Amino acid sequence: MKAIAKWLYVAVTAFFHRLRPVSHNYPVLAARDNGTNGSVAEPITLAVQESGGNQSSPLLYGVMFEEMDHSGDGGIHGQLLQNNGFQGEDPGLTAYKAIGDVDLMQDLDNPVSGAITSSLQVSINFGADGFVGFANTGYNGIPVMNATYSCQFWMMGNYAGTIMLQLAGSTNDTIYASRNITVRSSWGRFTHYQTTFNSSAAPDGDNEWRLLFDGSKVLGGTLNFGLLQLFPPTYKSRSNGLRNDVATFLEKIRPSFLRFPGGNNLEGLQIDNRWQWNLTIGSVVDRPGRQGDWFYPNTDALGLDEFLWWCEDMNMEPVLAVWDGKSYGGILTGDDLQPYIDDVMNELEYLLGPSNSTHGSMRAQNGRSKPWSLNYIEIGNEDDFTGGCDTYPDRFYQIYNAIHDKYPNITLIASNIDYLCLPIEPPPGLIYDYHYYRKPDDLVAMFDYWDNQPRTQPVMVGEYGCRDTGEADGVFWSSMQCSCSEAAHMIGLERNSDVIKMAAYAPLLQHFGYTQWSPTLFGFDSSPDSLTPSTSYYVQRMFSTNRGDTILPVNTTATFGPLYWVASRTNSTYYVKLANYGAQNQTVRVTVPHTRTGHMEMLYGPQNATNLVHNVTVQPTTRNVSSSSGSYSLDLPPWGVAVLSVS
């Protein structure tokens, strides 16, 4: 009976959802001829109104992060050495190589700590001469910049003397940095060493970090090293922080929220290797890491506190996802789920509790005495997929009730928007998360998708993007057509941003040598100046940095398609965003009353134009505009995106 009742509820709700009238004071309009049949597009006049419309969410444009494509380890997290803690399943000697007459092995009998359960053993042969040791080649090389690096490692074995640390070219053997430190090590326990050194810049990314010692002092013996760490300058100079150049590049978008820690990487390929908050806090020597969902080890050095520092330093609202019983290897329900709900509540006490509480005191011990700010929590991830649908309503309410009873002011987010996967009567104030990746035409076709969304049912588009799903591995990088389709769709999101509370393009970034999913917003490798914005990065930046708090009506006789537009304002500044999803130039005349001056930012290029490493050919241009009458004209090229900002 329960199943039948739910089916009837869903069917009736869906029927009336389709019939629900548009909530805006501007209509959903039919597509117009895009000019591809040879016709010439008529000039379009847009008259922005001073009042009316709807309020826009201040959190509308944000970012979503999960560990994939080495976006964290080897990516935005600053630590540059790969396999530094031998974490994950069967890591072997990935990224290590011997220097001199030595042999290397992963030593499982001599763990660095209870979490870092093995170390690197270096066996020195009797024929060793001079300084010998090993190198770590990082993530397809080490980015070697004109900068100050910090370095630390753990060491065990009978050795007293000099340790030489170097940054060097792997092929050309050029030494870019060298630092000698004096150590006194013995068997029985690991000793921790740390230092800093300055480096000159390398011309490419073919570099390695080296640790060398006097082999004559250990002939026929062994030395063990563990949890090696190498950091360039970090964002906001945080210890164990983000890589400064990557984080600063992201900061330019001015995202309003960060959804973390995923994504699929929250769930775990098995229940036991889900993302566990308490294994990502404290000193990294106490973080065991795990085998991630994207088929490589996660160190979890970018952990819960690091995510929160990231949010605070970049002025983003944290959107924390908590595990809800679903992994790829099994689903827990009922009484079996309760211990994991208790774990969620411990996590929230760690984040929000006073510093004298059981878990709040752990937070204080880890360097944060005052509670973190946390207003949004998502329950699970994509429970409409991978077998989670049937049990999600019950699992949702188990977790919802526990959190809401203790923290009634936190806004809870459901991990999907499918009526079949949600409680029959969801609680008031719930936000629904919807994820979609579409081909360009299909994404544009969703331009008016949210026009009929009930205004009492707010939404987070936690993941979206243009993707050529016709290719098995997607496209390598976004094109202007893809990015223009995203702009057209984002205009639809912005028009509905009274109910679309948050939206995040995904995935965020990739290390180009480790691509598993593409495209992403931006990427890089280990070579100098490799930070590469996709054309979609520029669209996100243009839209996010030009936001009004009120969406305004626009009077026009034109219909949407291939030109799409939205207008907004904050105080006396007006913003008009336009996307030309078509192959013909569009002449547009925009009237914004009582404005005189401002600027126009525009991005355009051939339909298939794309940016690649060291070859960024498509970038926005900006020009000043002025008008004594508040009237502005522009020619928007094919596959073009523009933002007019005037006051």
Secondary structure, 3 states (H helix, E strand, C coil): CHHHHHHHHHHHHHHHHHHCCCCCCCCCCCCCCCCCCCCCCCCEEEEECCCCCEECCCCCEEEECCCCCCCHHHHHECCCCCCCCCCCCCCCCCCEEEECCEEEEEECCCCCCCCCCCEEEEEECCCCCCEEEEEECECCECCCCCEEEEEEEEEECCEEEEEEEEEEECCCCCEEEEEEEEEEECCCCCEEEEEEEEECCCCCCCEEEEEEEEHHHCCCCEEEEEEEEEECCEHHHCCCCEEHHHHHHHHCCCCCEEEECCCHHHCCCCHHHCCCHHHCCCCHHHCCCEECCCCCEECCCCCHHHHHHHHHHCCCEEEEEECCCEECCEECCHHHHHHHHHHHHHHHHHHHCCCCCCCHHHHHHCCCCCCCCCCEEEECCCCCCCCCCCCHHHHHHHHHHHHHHHCCCCEEEECCCCHHHCCCCCCCCCEEEEEEEECHHHHHHCCCCCCCCCCCCCEEEEEEEECCCCCCCCCCCCCHHHHHHHHHHHHHHHHCCCCEEEEEECCCEEEHHHCCCCCCCEEECCCCCCCEECHHHHHHHHHHCCCCCEEECEECCCCCCCEEEEEEEECCEEEEEEEECCCCCEEEEEECCCCCEEEEEEECCCCCCCCECCECCCCCEEEEEECCCCEEEEEECCCEEEEEEEC
